[in-house]
Amino acid sequence: MLISYLKKMILPLLLLYSSNCIATDEKLLITGNEARAPKIYLDEEHHPKGYLIEIMNIIAKEINLTIEYKLQNWPKAVEDASLGKYAIIGFSRSNERLKTFDFSEEPLYYDKIIVVTTQKNPLKFESYEDLKNKKIAVIRGTNYGYIFEKMLKENGFKHVETYSLESQLELLLKDKIDGFLIGSGTEGLYSAIRDSKNPVIQKRQNEFRILKKPFNLDPNYIAILKSRNQKPLLNKIDEALKKLKADGKLIHIYGEK
């Protein structure tokens, strides 16, 4: 009777632990953006692809770690990471996020944050002061680092949240925003235009303009909710990443620097 009782009590606890465990010595569950080509995305067969995936797979091989990916829309990825369901990649540091997440010390990748506007209404951007009172759109849940966070707090521009790049393109063509920020660069913009289901975007694609001056360079990290106590694993990933960079095994991704 006692053994039977213990089995009934222990089994649910084991299942609960299993469902809440995002990392073991051999396996790590990771989420990220499903539509940020070429950095990170799902291909036509729903396989995770992109620079970040390749970097993490090389690191995983270096430290004998198995990774299971679940790429999804960015707001959902951030929500799931905030609940401790997954580690998250392609994540910018900010003061708010540092309160709840442990980050790798070494950046996985740097986003060149570009500003997109239109040929008809070119946005002047030589200093951050030029964006004052301008309507600038970003994907909901996105943070482009400390400068971005500071400008939000100081009302450095009028912040407009959307759920997709396609909606930003539409708003821009309708003159409802002055511009938007995109971290996947020129390739990301052209990919969003190419994949758009909106015929107006396809027809007017030559009206979009990328400003010469980038908004900033934003380092991307891997992060895990602090309550998961995975700092040792992040340190291990850091050590491997530094070694791989020093050995020149990531030059095909980063280029010569």
N, C-alpha and C positions, 0 to 999 in steps of 0.2 A: 504493500500500500504506500509506504514512504517513497520507494523508488518511482512508482507510478506518479505520485504527487509531484516529486521533484522534476520529472520529465515534463509534466504539464506546465510547471513554473519556468523552467530553464529554456525550453524551446521558443516560447514567444520572445524572451529576452534576447536570444541569439538571433532570431529573425529581425528584431528591432535594431540590433547592433549592425547586422549585415546591411539593412536598408539605409542606415544613416552613415555608413562608413564610406568616405570618398577616397580614402587612400590606405593601402597596406604597404608592406615592404616590397611587394611585387607588382602592385597595380594602382593606377591613378585614374580617376574619372575627371574628365575635363570638358567644360563647355566653352562656347565662343560664338562669334557672329557667323551666321550661315551665308551671308551675302556681302562680303568685303573683298571680292576678287581684286587683285591677285594675292592679297595678303592672307586671307582665310575665307573659305567658302565651301559650299556643297556642290559637287559637279552634277551632271545630268543624271547620274546613277546614284546620287545622294551619298557619295563618298567624300569625306573631308579632304580638302586640298588647300594649297597655298603655302607661302613662305613660313608662316608660323607653325603649320602642321609639320612641314619638313624639318624645321629646327627642333621642335619637340621630339620628333621621331628619332633624330640623330642623338639627342641628349638621352632619350630613353634607352637606346641601344648601348650607349656609353656606360650607363649605371644599372643595366639589367632591369629595366622597369617596363611593365606593360601598360599601355595607355588605351583607355576606351573613351572615344569622343562622342559628344552630343552637341552638334552645332545647331543653333536655332536663332530666331529673331533676337536682336540685341537686348531689348528690354526684358525679355523672358530669361535670357542667359544671365543678365545681371541679377534678376530676381532670384533665380535658382542658386547662384553663387552666394548671394546674400543670406540665403537660408541654409547654406552649408552643404548643399546637395552635390556641388561640383567645385573643383578648382576652375579658375577662369583665365584665359589667355587673351592677349590683345587689350590689356587693362591698363589704363593710365593711373598714375598716382595722383591723389589729391588729399588735402587735409582731412576732408570728411571720410574718405575711404580708408585712410591710415588709422582711423579710430577703430575700424571693425575688421580690416583685412591685414594679414601678413603678406608682404610682397617679396619677390626675389630682389636681391640687390642689383644684379646685373640685368640691364634691359635685354629683352629678347629681340627687339626690333624698334626702329624709329619711324614713326609716321611723319610724312611731310604734310602738314595740314594746309590745304589750299583753300582759297576763297573763290567761289564761283558766282558770277553775276551775268549780265547780258550785254550784248553789243549796243543795244538801244539805250540802256540806262547804266553805263559803266560806273562802278562804285570806286571812289577814290580811296586808296588805302596805302598811305606812306607811313603812317604811325597809328597806334591804337586809338588815339584821339579822333581819328577820322571816322571811326565806327560809332561814335557817340550818337545816340538817337536813331541809329539805323536798325532795321528789322533783319536780324540774322538768324537763319534757321539751322537747327542741328537735330540729329536723330535722338529721340527720347532715350534717356538713360546714358547718353554719351558724355564723357568728360575729357577734354583735351589738355588736361594738366593744370599747373598752378596759375599760369597767365589767364587761361580761360575761366578758372574758378574765381580769380580775383576780379575779373571784369564783370562776371555775373553779380557778385556781391556789391560792386560799386556802380551797377547799372551802366557798364561800359558800352552796352548796346541793348537793343530790345530783343529779348530771347524768345524765339519761336520754336516750339518742339513739334516734330513730326514723327511718323512711324517708318518712313522709308525715303530713300533717295528719289524715287519716282514722284512722291508727293512734293518734295522740295523743288524738283524740276517744274512741276505743274504750277506751284505757287509763284515761282520766279517768272514764268511766261505770262502769268496773270497779273504781274506787277504787285503782288500782295506781300512780297518780301524784297529786300534790297540785295540779298545774297545768301549763300549758305556755306557752311564749312564741311569739308570732306577730307577724311584722313587716308583714303586709298589712292590719292593722287589722280593724275590724268587718266591712268588706266581704269581706275575705279569709276570716274565720271563717264568715260566712253562706254564702259561695260554697262552702267546703269541706263544710259541712253539706248544702247543696242538691245538690252533685255526688256525695255519698257513695252507695255501693252497699249500705251496711249499713242494713237496715230498722230496726234498734234505734236508730241515730243519728237517723234521720228521726223515729221515734216519740217519742224523748226529747229532741228538740232544745231544748225550752224549759228544760231543766235546766242548760244552760250559762250561765255568768255571766262577764262581762268586768269586771275590777276597774277602779275609777275611776282609780286612780293607774297611769300607764304605767310599764313597766320602765325605759325611757329613749328618747331620740330618737337614732336611729342614722343617720348620713350614709352614703349609698351612692355608690360611685365606679365608674369604669371603670379596670381594671388590666390590665397585660400583664407576663408573665414578664420579669424583668430581662435574662436572657440574650438576649432578642430585640432588645434595643437600640432600643426604640421610644419613648424619652422625648421626642424631638422631635415625634412625632405626638401624644403626650399633651399636650404644651405647646400645640400647635395647637388641639386640642380644647378645652383650658382657655380659651384666648383667645376662641374662638368662643362658648363657653358664657357667659363673663362679659359679652361684648358683647350676646348675645341677652337675658340677664337685664336688663342696663342699658337696653336698647331696649324693654323690656316685651313682647317677643315670646313669652314663656313664661308670662305671667300666667294664661292659661287653664288651665295645668297646676298652677302653684304657688299661684295666688291672689294677692291683694294682701297685701303684707307691709311 
